[in-house]
Amino acid sequence: MDEPAKAASRILYGTGFGLILACGFGLIQDRMELTEIGFGHIFLGISLICLVSGRLLAQNKSYLKSYFPDEDEEEMADRIHEEMNEIENDSAVGNAWAELESQVLEEEIKSEQE
């Protein structure tokens, strides 16, 4: 399995080249002209954005880096394991506080009843 950054980079490359191909078909069928700005130029602009984003993501210099980390399976497993440990620790602390609060409330209720 590839890293998320590599997979996203490939998807962006494919989308960019696919949109350029669609623009080429539009030029061949005279649905798009290079001299007049039209709807086809939006596809061309999006394709350039996709290609540049894919290239930056492949070089690990992209704004998409936080969404698609460049880590292998072992690093990802370590990161997930650390996050799970943090969640378990937070849960244990929350449970300890809940027990302490229930004991204090029980003592207050007992003292009020007496």
Secondary structure, DSSP 8 states (H G I E B T S, - for coil): ---HHHHHHHHHHHHHHHHHHHHHHHHHTTS--SSS--HHHHHHHHHHHHHHHHHHHHTT-STTTTTS----HHHHHHHHHHHHHHHHHHHHHHHHHHHHHHHHHHHHHHHHH-
